[in-house]
Amino acid sequence: MRTRDKLAAELRKVGAMSARHADRYEAFAMRAETGEFDDYADTYVCPITQLHSELTAAGFTKFAARVAAGEFDATKEESDEWMRSPSGQRAARRLSPEMRAVLGMVLVN
């Protein structure tokens, strides 16, 4: 399961337990499904930190703590997928060959 799907499912699960806040959790879940908060999304400087900030501002501190604890961090497979993406390749090209080697980044073309 992709991290974004896990995040959306957990947001909905928590929202289902709180009729008062269900619509707000659903709004977060819908955004999560798009990948807006994925670690490697190009949406924010640090998408997972953005999610944490927004959850905290909404008063959802327990869920924000789960985010801060790394429960919804990208998987190795998602990291590798990003590395092969245009965004990942742009980032890799800005690094020296030595740094790419340290990080395990490979240029695909």
A tleap script that builds the chain and sets N, CA, C and O, in Angstrom:
source leaprc.protein.ff14SB
mol = sequence {
  NMET ARG THR ARG ASP LYS LEU ALA ALA GLU
  LEU ARG LYS VAL GLY ALA MET SER ALA ARG
  HIE ALA ASP ARG TYR GLU ALA PHE ALA MET
  ARG ALA GLU THR GLY GLU PHE ASP ASP TYR
  ALA ASP THR TYR VAL CYS PRO ILE THR GLN
  LEU HIE SER GLU LEU THR ALA ALA GLY PHE
  THR LYS PHE ALA ALA ARG VAL ALA ALA GLY
  GLU PHE ASP ALA THR LYS GLU GLU SER ASP
  GLU TRP MET ARG SER PRO SER GLY GLN ARG
  ALA ALA ARG ARG LEU SER PRO GLU MET ARG
  ALA VAL LEU GLY MET VAL LEU VAL CASN
}
set mol.1.N position { 0.856 -1.184 0.000 }
set mol.1.CA position { 0.000 0.000 0.000 }
set mol.1.C position { 0.897 1.240 0.000 }
set mol.1.O position { 1.851 1.344 0.771 }
set mol.2.N position { 0.563 2.157 -0.873 }
set mol.2.CA position { 1.318 3.416 -0.930 }
set mol.2.C position { 1.089 4.201 0.356 }
set mol.2.O position { 0.028 4.107 0.974 }
set mol.3.N position { 2.084 4.966 0.746 }
set mol.3.CA position { 1.995 5.761 1.969 }
set mol.3.C position { 0.806 6.711 1.901 }
set mol.3.O position { 0.105 6.899 2.895 }
set mol.4.N position { 0.574 7.307 0.742 }
set mol.4.CA position { -0.550 8.251 0.633 }
set mol.4.C position { -1.882 7.557 0.912 }
set mol.4.O position { -2.773 8.149 1.522 }
set mol.5.N position { -2.024 6.309 0.471 }
set mol.5.CA position { -3.261 5.564 0.713 }
set mol.5.C position { -3.395 5.187 2.186 }
set mol.5.O position { -4.485 5.242 2.754 }
set mol.6.N position { -2.274 4.804 2.795 }
set mol.6.CA position { -2.269 4.493 4.227 }
set mol.6.C position { -2.659 5.732 5.034 }
set mol.6.O position { -3.474 5.652 5.953 }
set mol.7.N position { -2.071 6.879 4.683 }
set mol.7.CA position { -2.383 8.123 5.363 }
set mol.7.C position { -3.858 8.479 5.215 }
set mol.7.O position { -4.518 8.810 6.200 }
set mol.8.N position { -4.373 8.412 4.006 }
set mol.8.CA position { -5.785 8.740 3.770 }
set mol.8.C position { -6.699 7.800 4.551 }
set mol.8.O position { -7.684 8.242 5.143 }
set mol.9.N position { -6.378 6.510 4.556 }
set mol.9.CA position { -7.195 5.536 5.282 }
set mol.9.C position { -7.191 5.818 6.783 }
set mol.9.O position { -8.232 5.734 7.435 }
set mol.10.N position { -6.039 6.147 7.321 }
set mol.10.CA position { -5.947 6.439 8.756 }
set mol.10.C position { -6.680 7.731 9.110 }
set mol.10.O position { -7.325 7.812 10.156 }
set mol.11.N position { -6.585 8.735 8.247 }
set mol.11.CA position { -7.328 9.970 8.488 }
set mol.11.C position { -8.831 9.684 8.507 }
set mol.11.O position { -9.554 10.206 9.355 }
set mol.12.N position { -9.292 8.862 7.578 }
set mol.12.CA position { -10.729 8.523 7.536 }
set mol.12.C position { -11.131 7.699 8.749 }
set mol.12.O position { -12.219 7.886 9.293 }
set mol.13.N position { -10.268 6.793 9.173 }
set mol.13.CA position { -10.548 5.959 10.340 }
set mol.13.C position { -10.730 6.827 11.580 }
set mol.13.O position { -11.680 6.640 12.339 }
set mol.14.N position { -9.827 7.767 11.781 }
set mol.14.CA position { -9.927 8.663 12.934 }
set mol.14.C position { -11.150 9.568 12.788 }
set mol.14.O position { -11.867 9.818 13.757 }
set mol.15.N position { -11.378 10.055 11.571 }
set mol.15.CA position { -12.545 10.906 11.334 }
set mol.15.C position { -13.852 10.202 11.610 }
set mol.15.O position { -14.805 10.820 12.085 }
set mol.16.N position { -13.910 8.910 11.318 }
set mol.16.CA position { -15.133 8.133 11.553 }
set mol.16.C position { -15.443 8.005 13.042 }
set mol.16.O position { -16.587 7.764 13.425 }
set mol.17.N position { -14.431 8.166 13.868 }
set mol.17.CA position { -14.636 8.078 15.316 }
set mol.17.C position { -15.031 9.423 15.925 }
set mol.17.O position { -15.279 9.517 17.127 }
set mol.18.N position { -15.087 10.461 15.091 }
set mol.18.CA position { -15.396 11.798 15.596 }
set mol.18.C position { -16.354 12.490 14.636 }
set mol.18.O position { -15.932 13.153 13.689 }
set mol.19.N position { -17.635 12.332 14.890 }
set mol.19.CA position { -18.637 12.948 14.020 }
set mol.19.C position { -18.431 14.459 13.935 }
set mol.19.O position { -18.704 15.071 12.902 }
set mol.20.N position { -17.956 15.047 15.009 }
set mol.20.CA position { -17.759 16.499 15.065 }
set mol.20.C position { -16.689 16.971 14.069 }
set mol.20.O position { -16.789 18.070 13.523 }
set mol.21.N position { -15.672 16.140 13.837 }
set mol.21.CA position { -14.564 16.543 12.979 }
set mol.21.C position { -14.418 15.688 11.717 }
set mol.21.O position { -13.427 15.805 10.996 }
set mol.22.N position { -15.386 14.850 11.460 }
set mol.22.CA position { -15.284 13.918 10.325 }
set mol.22.C position { -15.041 14.642 9.007 }
set mol.22.O position { -14.241 14.184 8.193 }
set mol.23.N position { -15.709 15.751 8.787 }
set mol.23.CA position { -15.552 16.463 7.514 }
set mol.23.C position { -14.153 17.052 7.367 }
set mol.23.O position { -13.619 17.104 6.259 }
set mol.24.N position { -13.559 17.490 8.459 }
set mol.24.CA position { -12.206 18.045 8.389 }
set mol.24.C position { -11.179 16.942 8.141 }
set mol.24.O position { -10.234 17.128 7.374 }
set mol.25.N position { -11.367 15.793 8.792 }
set mol.25.CA position { -10.475 14.664 8.533 }
set mol.25.C position { -10.632 14.184 7.089 }
set mol.25.O position { -9.649 13.824 6.442 }
set mol.26.N position { -11.853 14.179 6.594 }
set mol.26.CA position { -12.084 13.767 5.201 }
set mol.26.C position { -11.394 14.723 4.231 }
set mol.26.O position { -10.847 14.286 3.219 }
set mol.27.N position { -11.415 16.005 4.526 }
set mol.27.CA position { -10.735 16.978 3.662 }
set mol.27.C position { -9.229 16.697 3.627 }
set mol.27.O position { -8.608 16.759 2.566 }
set mol.28.N position { -8.652 16.393 4.778 }
set mol.28.CA position { -7.230 16.016 4.803 }
set mol.28.C position { -7.010 14.724 4.016 }
set mol.28.O position { -6.039 14.609 3.267 }
set mol.29.N position { -7.902 13.760 4.182 }
set mol.29.CA position { -7.764 12.472 3.490 }
set mol.29.C position { -7.806 12.653 1.974 }
set mol.29.O position { -7.025 12.036 1.250 }
set mol.30.N position { -8.706 13.488 1.504 }
set mol.30.CA position { -8.802 13.729 0.062 }
set mol.30.C position { -7.516 14.353 -0.471 }
set mol.30.O position { -7.055 14.000 -1.556 }
set mol.31.N position { -6.948 15.262 0.276 }
set mol.31.CA position { -5.677 15.881 -0.137 }
set mol.31.C position { -4.549 14.854 -0.096 }
set mol.31.O position { -3.698 14.822 -0.985 }
set mol.32.N position { -4.545 14.023 0.929 }
set mol.32.CA position { -3.507 12.994 1.051 }
set mol.32.C position { -3.553 12.036 -0.135 }
set mol.32.O position { -2.508 11.646 -0.655 }
set mol.33.N position { -4.742 11.658 -0.562 }
set mol.33.CA position { -4.896 10.733 -1.698 }
set mol.33.C position { -4.253 11.249 -2.973 }
set mol.33.O position { -3.820 10.460 -3.813 }
set mol.34.N position { -4.187 12.552 -3.124 }
set mol.34.CA position { -3.583 13.128 -4.327 }
set mol.34.C position { -2.064 13.099 -4.283 }
set mol.34.O position { -1.400 13.355 -5.287 }
set mol.35.N position { -1.515 12.783 -3.099 }
set mol.35.CA position { -0.070 12.793 -2.938 }
set mol.35.C position { 0.470 14.131 -2.468 }
set mol.35.O position { 1.684 14.335 -2.426 }
set mol.36.N position { -0.413 15.033 -2.117 }
set mol.36.CA position { -0.006 16.379 -1.706 }
set mol.36.C position { 0.994 16.365 -0.552 }
set mol.36.O position { 1.869 17.227 -0.482 }
set mol.37.N position { 0.869 15.390 0.355 }
set mol.37.CA position { 1.727 15.350 1.530 }
set mol.37.C position { 2.823 14.291 1.444 }
set mol.37.O position { 3.518 14.038 2.427 }
set mol.38.N position { 2.979 13.676 0.283 }
set mol.38.CA position { 4.040 12.678 0.109 }
set mol.38.C position { 5.396 13.321 0.368 }
set mol.38.O position { 5.627 14.470 -0.007 }
set mol.39.N position { 6.282 12.582 1.005 }
set mol.39.CA position { 7.618 13.097 1.296 }
set mol.39.C position { 8.297 13.692 0.073 }
set mol.39.O position { 9.012 14.689 0.185 }
set mol.40.N position { 8.084 13.096 -1.087 }
set mol.40.CA position { 8.797 13.533 -2.285 }
set mol.40.C position { 7.921 14.336 -3.250 }
set mol.40.O position { 8.270 14.500 -4.419 }
set mol.41.N position { 6.798 14.830 -2.765 }
set mol.41.CA position { 5.944 15.660 -3.614 }
set mol.41.C position { 6.594 17.026 -3.825 }
set mol.41.O position { 7.366 17.494 -2.988 }
set mol.42.N position { 6.281 17.642 -4.929 }
set mol.42.CA position { 6.792 18.975 -5.235 }
set mol.42.C position { 5.821 20.068 -4.778 }
set mol.42.O position { 5.868 21.194 -5.275 }
set mol.43.N position { 4.950 19.733 -3.840 }
set mol.43.CA position { 3.902 20.653 -3.418 }
set mol.43.C position { 4.377 21.697 -2.406 }
set mol.43.O position { 3.957 22.852 -2.463 }
set mol.44.N position { 5.245 21.296 -1.490 }
set mol.44.CA position { 5.753 22.179 -0.440 }
set mol.44.C position { 7.249 21.907 -0.288 }
set mol.44.O position { 7.755 20.911 -0.805 }
set mol.45.N position { 7.945 22.779 0.408 }
set mol.45.CA position { 9.362 22.541 0.678 }
set mol.45.C position { 9.519 21.204 1.398 }
set mol.45.O position { 10.406 20.419 1.064 }
set mol.46.N position { 8.673 20.945 2.373 }
set mol.46.CA position { 8.674 19.670 3.099 }
set mol.46.C position { 7.214 19.272 3.332 }
set mol.46.O position { 6.617 19.668 4.333 }
set mol.47.N position { 6.642 18.496 2.418 }
set mol.47.CA position { 5.212 18.182 2.490 }
set mol.47.C position { 4.756 17.550 3.804 }
set mol.47.O position { 3.683 17.885 4.305 }
set mol.48.N position { 5.551 16.641 4.369 }
set mol.48.CA position { 5.120 15.980 5.596 }
set mol.48.C position { 5.125 16.964 6.768 }
set mol.48.O position { 4.309 16.841 7.682 }
set mol.49.N position { 6.032 17.932 6.749 }
set mol.49.CA position { 6.053 18.973 7.770 }
set mol.49.C position { 4.844 19.891 7.597 }
set mol.49.O position { 4.264 20.351 8.581 }
set mol.50.N position { 4.470 20.154 6.360 }
set mol.50.CA position { 3.271 20.948 6.084 }
set mol.50.C position { 2.039 20.261 6.671 }
set mol.50.O position { 1.202 20.900 7.309 }
set mol.51.N position { 1.941 18.955 6.446 }
set mol.51.CA position { 0.814 18.200 7.005 }
set mol.51.C position { 0.808 18.314 8.530 }
set mol.51.O position { -0.233 18.576 9.133 }
set mol.52.N position { 1.958 18.118 9.143 }
set mol.52.CA position { 2.053 18.221 10.599 }
set mol.52.C position { 1.579 19.596 11.074 }
set mol.52.O position { 0.805 19.697 12.026 }
set mol.53.N position { 2.042 20.639 10.413 }
set mol.53.CA position { 1.660 22.006 10.792 }
set mol.53.C position { 0.161 22.219 10.657 }
set mol.53.O position { -0.471 22.800 11.539 }
set mol.54.N position { -0.402 21.750 9.559 }
set mol.54.CA position { -1.844 21.944 9.340 }
set mol.54.C position { -2.680 21.137 10.329 }
set mol.54.O position { -3.700 21.619 10.822 }
set mol.55.N position { -2.251 19.916 10.616 }
set mol.55.CA position { -2.976 19.109 11.599 }
set mol.55.C position { -2.920 19.767 12.974 }
set mol.55.O position { -3.922 19.819 13.688 }
set mol.56.N position { -1.751 20.264 13.336 }
set mol.56.CA position { -1.594 20.933 14.620 }
set mol.56.C position { -2.480 22.178 14.690 }
set mol.56.O position { -3.153 22.414 15.693 }
set mol.57.N position { -2.473 22.962 13.626 }
set mol.57.CA position { -3.305 24.175 13.586 }
set mol.57.C position { -4.792 23.843 13.690 }
set mol.57.O position { -5.571 24.622 14.240 }
set mol.58.N position { -5.183 22.679 13.157 }
set mol.58.CA position { -6.581 22.258 13.216 }
set mol.58.C position { -6.945 21.667 14.576 }
set mol.58.O position { -8.111 21.365 14.831 }
set mol.59.N position { -5.951 21.503 15.448 }
set mol.59.CA position { -6.208 20.937 16.759 }
set mol.59.C position { -6.107 19.421 16.801 }
set mol.59.O position { -6.465 18.806 17.806 }
set mol.60.N position { -5.627 18.814 15.735 }
set mol.60.CA position { -5.516 17.361 15.649 }
set mol.60.C position { -4.109 16.930 16.088 }
set mol.60.O position { -3.355 16.331 15.321 }
set mol.61.N position { -3.789 17.248 17.326 }
set mol.61.CA position { -2.421 17.056 17.808 }
set mol.61.C position { -2.025 15.589 17.937 }
set mol.61.O position { -0.857 15.254 17.740 }
set mol.62.N position { -2.958 14.719 18.258 }
set mol.62.CA position { -2.615 13.291 18.370 }
set mol.62.C position { -2.229 12.731 17.005 }
set mol.62.O position { -1.269 11.969 16.893 }
set mol.63.N position { -2.971 13.106 15.974 }
set mol.63.CA position { -2.626 12.631 14.637 }
set mol.63.C position { -1.335 13.293 14.176 }
set mol.63.O position { -0.504 12.650 13.534 }
set mol.64.N position { -1.161 14.555 14.495 }
set mol.64.CA position { 0.083 15.251 14.146 }
set mol.64.C position { 1.283 14.569 14.791 }
set mol.64.O position { 2.354 14.498 14.188 }
set mol.65.N position { 1.116 14.071 16.002 }
set mol.65.CA position { 2.209 13.362 16.678 }
set mol.65.C position { 2.563 12.080 15.935 }
set mol.65.O position { 3.733 11.700 15.884 }
set mol.66.N position { 1.573 11.412 15.361 }
set mol.66.CA position { 1.841 10.208 14.562 }
set mol.66.C position { 2.652 10.574 13.323 }
set mol.66.O position { 3.564 9.845 12.930 }
set mol.67.N position { 2.318 11.694 12.720 }
set mol.67.CA position { 3.069 12.181 11.555 }
set mol.67.C position { 4.510 12.476 11.968 }
set mol.67.O position { 5.451 12.067 11.288 }
set mol.68.N position { 4.679 13.187 13.082 }
set mol.68.CA position { 6.015 13.552 13.562 }
set mol.68.C position { 6.844 12.326 13.923 }
set mol.68.O position { 8.069 12.345 13.807 }
set mol.69.N position { 6.185 11.272 14.355 }
set mol.69.CA position { 6.878 10.040 14.736 }
set mol.69.C position { 7.333 9.225 13.521 }
set mol.69.O position { 8.030 8.221 13.664 }
set mol.70.N position { 6.931 9.666 12.327 }
set mol.70.CA position { 7.392 8.993 11.113 }
set mol.70.C position { 6.477 7.911 10.586 }
set mol.70.O position { 6.845 7.192 9.657 }
set mol.71.N position { 5.301 7.779 11.155 }
set mol.71.CA position { 4.384 6.719 10.733 }
set mol.71.C position { 4.005 6.807 9.259 }
set mol.71.O position { 3.682 5.794 8.638 }
set mol.72.N position { 4.044 8.004 8.701 }
set mol.72.CA position { 3.620 8.185 7.312 }
set mol.72.C position { 4.757 8.660 6.417 }
set mol.72.O position { 4.523 9.288 5.384 }
set mol.73.N position { 5.974 8.361 6.812 }
set mol.73.CA position { 7.135 8.669 5.977 }
set mol.73.C position { 7.145 7.740 4.761 }
set mol.73.O position { 6.636 6.620 4.814 }
set mol.74.N position { 7.723 8.218 3.688 }
set mol.74.CA position { 7.800 7.435 2.449 }
set mol.74.C position { 8.594 6.150 2.655 }
set mol.74.O position { 9.501 6.081 3.485 }
set mol.75.N position { 8.233 5.150 1.887 }
set mol.75.CA position { 8.949 3.875 1.911 }
set mol.75.C position { 10.184 3.964 1.018 }
set mol.75.O position { 10.331 4.906 0.239 }
set mol.76.N position { 11.055 2.992 1.135 }
set mol.76.CA position { 12.236 2.907 0.268 }
set mol.76.C position { 11.807 2.824 -1.198 }
set mol.76.O position { 12.427 3.442 -2.063 }
set mol.77.N position { 10.763 2.070 -1.471 }
set mol.77.CA position { 10.266 1.947 -2.846 }
set mol.77.C position { 9.785 3.290 -3.385 }
set mol.77.O position { 10.021 3.613 -4.549 }
set mol.78.N position { 9.120 4.066 -2.551 }
set mol.78.CA position { 8.658 5.391 -2.971 }
set mol.78.C position { 9.839 6.330 -3.185 }
set mol.78.O position { 9.821 7.165 -4.089 }
set mol.79.N position { 10.855 6.192 -2.357 }
set mol.79.CA position { 12.073 6.976 -2.533 }
set mol.79.C position { 12.731 6.645 -3.866 }
set mol.79.O position { 13.129 7.543 -4.609 }
set mol.80.N position { 12.844 5.367 -4.164 }
set mol.80.CA position { 13.446 4.934 -5.427 }
set mol.80.C position { 12.628 5.419 -6.627 }
set mol.80.O position { 13.188 5.825 -7.646 }
set mol.81.N position { 11.315 5.373 -6.498 }
set mol.81.CA position { 10.437 5.855 -7.572 }
set mol.81.C position { 10.683 7.340 -7.824 }
set mol.81.O position { 10.782 7.778 -8.970 }
set mol.82.N position { 10.779 8.110 -6.737 }
set mol.82.CA position { 11.048 9.543 -6.876 }
set mol.82.C position { 12.407 9.774 -7.528 }
set mol.82.O position { 12.552 10.658 -8.372 }
set mol.83.N position { 13.388 8.991 -7.142 }
set mol.83.CA position { 14.732 9.167 -7.681 }
set mol.83.C position { 14.747 9.011 -9.205 }
set mol.83.O position { 15.534 9.659 -9.894 }
set mol.84.N position { 13.877 8.152 -9.719 }
set mol.84.CA position { 13.796 7.946 -11.170 }
set mol.84.C position { 12.904 8.984 -11.863 }
set mol.84.O position { 12.913 9.090 -13.089 }
set mol.85.N position { 12.145 9.739 -11.086 }
set mol.85.CA position { 11.205 10.716 -11.647 }
set mol.85.C position { 11.955 11.936 -12.175 }
set mol.85.O position { 13.120 12.140 -11.835 }
set mol.86.N position { 11.296 12.752 -13.004 }
set mol.86.CA position { 11.938 13.989 -13.471 }
set mol.86.C position { 12.416 14.872 -12.319 }
set mol.86.O position { 13.502 15.446 -12.392 }
set mol.87.N position { 11.626 14.985 -11.269 }
set mol.87.CA position { 12.011 15.804 -10.117 }
set mol.87.C position { 13.244 15.238 -9.425 }
set mol.87.O position { 14.158 15.986 -9.075 }
set mol.88.N position { 13.275 13.947 -9.227 }
set mol.88.CA position { 14.425 13.302 -8.601 }
set mol.88.C position { 15.677 13.411 -9.450 }
set mol.88.O position { 16.779 13.604 -8.935 }
set mol.89.N position { 15.495 13.286 -10.751 }
set mol.89.CA position { 16.638 13.398 -11.648 }
set mol.89.C position { 17.183 14.824 -11.687 }
set mol.89.O position { 18.394 15.026 -11.777 }
set mol.90.N position { 16.287 15.816 -11.617 }
set mol.90.CA position { 16.751 17.211 -11.542 }
set mol.90.C position { 17.585 17.419 -10.284 }
set mol.90.O position { 18.641 18.049 -10.324 }
set mol.91.N position { 17.103 16.887 -9.174 }
set mol.91.CA position { 17.836 17.017 -7.914 }
set mol.91.C position { 19.190 16.320 -8.003 }
set mol.91.O position { 20.198 16.852 -7.538 }
set mol.92.N position { 19.211 15.143 -8.594 }
set mol.92.CA position { 20.461 14.387 -8.715 }
set mol.92.C position { 21.481 15.131 -9.573 }
set mol.92.O position { 22.674 15.125 -9.271 }
set mol.93.N position { 21.014 15.764 -10.632 }
set mol.93.CA position { 21.933 16.489 -11.522 }
set mol.93.C position { 22.599 17.675 -10.830 }
set mol.93.O position { 23.688 18.091 -11.225 }
set mol.94.N position { 21.960 18.214 -9.812 }
set mol.94.CA position { 22.529 19.350 -9.084 }
set mol.94.C position { 23.610 18.915 -8.093 }
set mol.94.O position { 24.326 19.754 -7.547 }
set mol.95.N position { 23.726 17.627 -7.865 }
set mol.95.CA position { 24.714 17.109 -6.925 }
set mol.95.C position { 25.985 16.680 -7.650 }
set mol.95.O position { 25.965 16.352 -8.836 }
set mol.96.N position { 27.068 16.691 -6.922 }
set mol.96.CA position { 28.326 16.187 -7.488 }
set mol.96.C position { 28.217 14.671 -7.643 }
set mol.96.O position { 27.420 14.035 -6.953 }
set mol.97.N position { 29.004 14.093 -8.534 }
set mol.97.CA position { 29.002 12.630 -8.676 }
set mol.97.C position { 29.312 11.927 -7.351 }
set mol.97.O position { 28.760 10.866 -7.061 }
set mol.98.N position { 30.190 12.520 -6.561 }
set mol.98.CA position { 30.532 11.920 -5.272 }
set mol.98.C position { 29.330 11.896 -4.323 }
set mol.98.O position { 29.076 10.897 -3.650 }
set mol.99.N position { 28.608 12.996 -4.282 }
set mol.99.CA position { 27.434 13.055 -3.410 }
set mol.99.C position { 26.343 12.110 -3.910 }
set mol.99.O position { 25.677 11.454 -3.109 }
set mol.100.N position { 26.156 12.038 -5.224 }
set mol.100.CA position { 25.185 11.078 -5.766 }
set mol.100.C position { 25.552 9.661 -5.337 }
set mol.100.O position { 24.679 8.869 -4.982 }
set mol.101.N position { 26.830 9.351 -5.371 }
set mol.101.CA position { 27.274 8.010 -4.972 }
set mol.101.C position { 26.973 7.749 -3.496 }
set mol.101.O position { 26.521 6.661 -3.139 }
set mol.102.N position { 27.218 8.732 -2.646 }
set mol.102.CA position { 26.934 8.591 -1.212 }
set mol.102.C position { 25.453 8.326 -0.985 }
set mol.102.O position { 25.082 7.498 -0.153 }
set mol.103.N position { 24.607 9.036 -1.733 }
set mol.103.CA position { 23.156 8.917 -1.573 }
set mol.103.C position { 22.557 7.774 -2.370 }
set mol.103.O position { 21.373 7.469 -2.232 }
set mol.104.N position { 23.366 7.144 -3.198 }
set mol.104.CA position { 22.858 6.050 -4.019 }
set mol.104.C position { 21.987 6.511 -5.162 }
set mol.104.O position { 21.137 5.759 -5.639 }
set mol.105.N position { 22.187 7.744 -5.610 }
set mol.105.CA position { 21.388 8.295 -6.697 }
set mol.105.C position { 22.071 8.003 -8.027 }
set mol.105.O position { 23.279 8.192 -8.170 }
set mol.106.N position { 21.296 7.548 -8.987 }
set mol.106.CA position { 21.820 7.200 -10.300 }
set mol.106.C position { 21.081 8.023 -11.352 }
set mol.106.O position { 19.852 8.096 -11.337 }
set mol.107.N position { 21.825 8.637 -12.258 }
set mol.107.CA position { 21.200 9.335 -13.370 }
set mol.107.C position { 20.710 8.297 -14.361 }
set mol.107.O position { 21.449 7.380 -14.720 }
set mol.108.N position { 19.467 8.434 -14.808 }
set mol.108.CA position { 18.915 7.440 -15.719 }
set mol.108.C position { 19.149 7.786 -17.184 }
set mol.108.O position { 18.894 6.957 -18.057 }
set mol.109.N position { 19.622 8.973 -17.468 }
set mol.109.CA position { 19.941 9.312 -18.858 }
set mol.109.C position { 21.022 10.360 -18.912 }
set mol.109.O position { 21.426 10.774 -19.998 }
savepdb mol mol.pdb
quit
